[in-house]
Amino acid sequence: MIILILMPLISIVQQFTYPTQSSVLPKIIEEDSFVKANSLMTFTYQVLVILFTIASGIIISQYGAINMLITSSALSMCTTLLYIFIKIPEDNRGFDGINIKEVFYEYKQELYKGSLFIKNSFIPKFLMGSIIANFLL
């Protein structure tokens, strides 16, 4: 019964962390080092997922799944509370003078260029091979 209550709560709390991280990063990092900072953040996130998955397996085997779930819930709540105390510099650029049609047109152009890039890369060939391999297994 505890799992049925905690799992949706954990999921709801975690929905706020990634958008928060994504919106804070451009405001605290200079534009010329944004790609490097974003790569570093993503790399760190992936390494921590691997390490903590291993650690959680060990802890679950020692203390049980329910205790691990309760601890994880408490730590997720603490993380969310810590985000409240982050001070973000104000963005004074505003939205004055932005033409929505222009922004949408540029977005469509960039989306089209991105789809062409993916279409002409190895990704479709690799994806098709992966799909076929999965059906053969």
C-alpha positions in Angstrom: 0.0 0.0 0.0 2.9 2.4 0.8 4.3 1.8 -2.7 1.0 2.7 -4.4 1.1 6.0 -2.5 4.8 6.9 -2.7 5.4 6.0 -6.4 3.0 8.7 -7.8 4.3 11.2 -5.3 7.9 10.5 -6.2 7.0 10.8 -9.9 5.3 14.2 -9.4 8.3 15.6 -7.4 10.8 14.4 -10.0 8.8 16.2 -12.8 10.0 19.5 -11.4 13.7 18.8 -11.2 14.7 18.5 -14.9 12.8 21.5 -16.1 14.3 23.5 -13.2 17.8 22.4 -14.1 17.3 23.1 -17.8 15.9 26.6 -17.1 18.6 27.6 -14.5 21.6 26.5 -16.5 21.4 29.3 -19.3 20.9 31.9 -16.6 24.0 31.1 -14.5 26.4 30.1 -17.4 27.9 32.4 -20.0 26.5 31.7 -23.5 29.9 30.8 -25.0 30.4 28.0 -22.4 26.8 26.8 -22.4 27.4 23.7 -24.6 30.3 22.6 -22.4 28.3 23.1 -19.2 25.3 21.3 -20.6 27.6 18.4 -21.7 29.2 18.3 -18.3 25.8 18.3 -16.5 24.5 15.5 -18.8 27.6 13.4 -18.3 27.5 13.9 -14.6 23.8 12.9 -14.5 24.5 9.7 -16.5 27.5 8.7 -14.3 25.4 9.3 -11.1 22.5 7.2 -12.5 24.9 4.3 -13.0 26.7 4.6 -9.7 23.5 5.1 -7.7 21.8 2.2 -9.5 24.6 0.0 -8.3 24.4 1.4 -4.8 20.7 1.1 -4.6 20.9 -2.6 -5.6 23.3 -3.2 -2.7 21.2 -1.2 -0.3 18.0 -2.9 -1.4 19.6 -6.3 -0.8 20.6 -5.3 2.7 17.6 -3.2 3.9 14.7 -4.1 1.7 12.8 -2.3 -1.1 10.3 -0.5 1.1 13.0 1.2 3.2 14.9 2.1 0.1 11.7 3.6 -1.4 11.0 5.7 1.7 14.6 6.9 1.8 14.5 7.8 -1.9 11.2 9.7 -1.4 12.6 11.7 1.4 15.8 12.6 -0.5 13.8 13.6 -3.6 11.7 15.9 -1.4 14.9 17.4 0.1 16.3 18.1 -3.4 13.1 19.8 -4.4 13.2 22.0 -1.3 16.8 22.9 -2.0 15.8 24.3 -5.4 13.7 26.8 -3.6 16.8 28.4 -2.2 18.7 28.8 -5.5 19.0 32.5 -6.4 18.7 33.1 -10.1 19.8 36.4 -11.6 16.9 38.3 -13.3 16.7 38.3 -17.0 16.1 41.9 -18.1 15.8 41.1 -21.9 12.0 40.8 -21.7 9.8 39.8 -24.6 9.3 43.3 -26.2 9.7 43.3 -29.9 9.4 39.6 -30.4 7.5 38.6 -33.5 5.8 35.2 -32.9 5.5 34.5 -36.6 9.2 35.1 -37.1 10.1 32.9 -34.1 7.8 30.1 -35.4 9.3 30.4 -38.9 12.9 30.2 -37.6 11.8 27.2 -35.4 10.4 25.4 -38.5 13.6 26.1 -40.5 15.8 24.8 -37.7 13.6 21.7 -37.3 13.8 21.1 -41.0 17.6 21.4 -41.1 17.8 19.1 -38.1 15.7 16.5 -39.8 17.8 16.7 -42.9 20.9 16.3 -40.8 19.5 13.1 -39.1 18.2 11.8 -42.4 21.6 12.1 -44.1 23.5 10.6 -41.1 24.1 7.0 -40.1 21.2 7.1 -37.6 18.4 5.8 -39.9 20.6 2.9 -41.0 21.6 2.1 -37.5 18.0 2.4 -36.3 16.7 0.1 -39.0 19.3 -2.5 -38.1 18.4 -2.2 -34.4 14.7 -2.7 -35.2 15.4 -5.8 -37.3 17.8 -7.2 -34.7 15.1 -6.8 -32.0 12.5 -8.6 -34.0 14.9 -11.5 -34.7 15.6 -12.0 -31.1 
